[in-house]
């Protein structure tokens, strides 16, 4: 299978999942799409080195998560540059701008879930985003490079924290 | 908060429409679909690599040509300091070019497909100010450059102003000046790194810490 066909197959099977993980990282729709396209670019670039030693889905999620983590750092560097120049840091888009339902097309409870996820630190956001994608513990451990037991503990704790945030934001959201 | 309901609802969230393009459409130039843009990206990358390779060859050729040119002037007999400093300078430039290439290759070699923990470990290595190996590479380059330039500055530029008895003092003074310039360069580089990279390194370390193994006391 050539590179383009491989990419198309990956695109068909994983595009929505990739996008949803991106949604867990940034709220602003433009930034989301930028991040989404960056992930696709990295998938394209990494195709030549894919050896098939892990499931394609796992491999794609590794790229997605690493790109999201790297992207947050890049945005931070851009914000630093703007701030140093005395400009409004918000101009580069910090990914926390409101995302109106009519733009994102999401239901209120999903939008609320993302608002809660965005209050978590980056690694916890990553864990919960993968968990919400119905990813098994073994597969998550493979993506993260951790032991399955450790992943189980982490997920348990993150869910607890997220539940707390969900309950706290409930009054203001509903 | 019902996890399963939320998961089901979340599954309905899809990626925005984006033209993927086909092999046929991508074959044309200037397409704005994804495949065309990705192909353009590959072409850009290949062109950039080609340009860098050409520049590197031109610079290396220029240095070799200059060295051979000076060494082959028959009317000007070669004498040890000139040959020595040209040779050391040439070695210094080749070494610095190699060190820069090594650095750029390491920077370009970001593997997004590795597990997150390894990805963060590699990112940490990239953002550290200087690793022990970087100190060795940098010091060796600076030493070669200093040794190569010292005979030129002291022997060729200053000899009309100083006598042979002051030659040693001039070499020592030049050495001190060179070390001072290198120290200032290092200080400015460190200052820029602290401003730009240190916060990112702190972020990476926080993420790494967040992934550290913890006792499984709460797992159910």
Interface residues (C-beta under 8 A of the other chain):
Chain A: X4 X7 X8 X11 X15 X16 X18 X19 X20 X23 X33 X36 X37 X40 X41 X42 X44 X45 X46 X49 X50 X59 X62 X63 X65 X66 X67 X69 X70 X72 X73 X76 X77 X80 X106 X107 X109 X110 X113 X121 X122 X123 X124 X126 X132 X134 X142 X143 X144 X145 X146 X147 X149 X150 X152 X153 X154 X156 X157 X159 X163 X166 X167
Chain B: X1 X3 X6 X7 X9 X10 X11 X13 X14 X15 X16 X20 X23 X26 X34 X35 X38 X41 X110 X111 X112 X113 X114 X115 X116 X117 X118 X119 X120 X123 X195 X196 X199 X200 X203 X204 X206 X207 X210 X211 X213 X214 X215 X216 X218 X219 X220
